[in-house]
């Protein structure tokens, strides 16, 4: 097999793999799905912010001062 034939064969295989990966991608989310994900992320973030700091952690932080 000539070098040109090998290069063409490799390029063809790469294109096939790339094409099959593109086919496996999930379809783009709709605006409604995006809004739902955004709301869930906001809720999780807010719960983390509102969470009390354990007294052990506060004790450790006070020792650093």
N, C-alpha and C positions, 0 to 999 in steps of 0.2 A: 504494500500500500504506500503510495506516495505521501510526502509530508502534507501537501495540499488536501489530499483526501482525508488524512487523519484530523487536520484542523477543522475541516468542514463537518466531519463526524462528531467531533467534540462540541462544536458550536451548535449542532442540531440537538445533541443530548442536553446541553445547557438550556436551550430554548424550550425543550419538552418539559424539563424539570421546573423551570420558571413558570411555564404555562399551567402545569398541574398545581403548583402552589397557589397561583392566582385563583384557580377554580375552587380551592378549599377555603379561601377567605370567606368569612361570614358577610352577609349583605350589610350595607350601611344601616345604622340605626335611624329610626324615624324621629321626628321632633318630639313626639310623645314619649318615646323610650329615653331620649336624651334628658328630657325634663324629669322623668322618674329617677334616673340615675343621679342627676344633679341634686334632687331633693333628698335622696337617701344619703348621699355624701355629706350634705349640709347637716342632716340630722345626726349622723355619726360624729361629725366634727363638734357639733354643739354639745353632745353628751360628754365627749372627752373634755371639753373646756369646763363644763359645769361640774365635773367629777371632783369630789373632795380630795385634798391631799392628805395621805395617811400621816398620822401623828409621828410615826417613826421617821418619815421623810422630813417632816418639819424639824424634828430634833436634830437630825443629821445636818440639815441646812443651817440651823442656828449655831452649830459647832464650827462651821466654816467662817462665820463672821468674826 
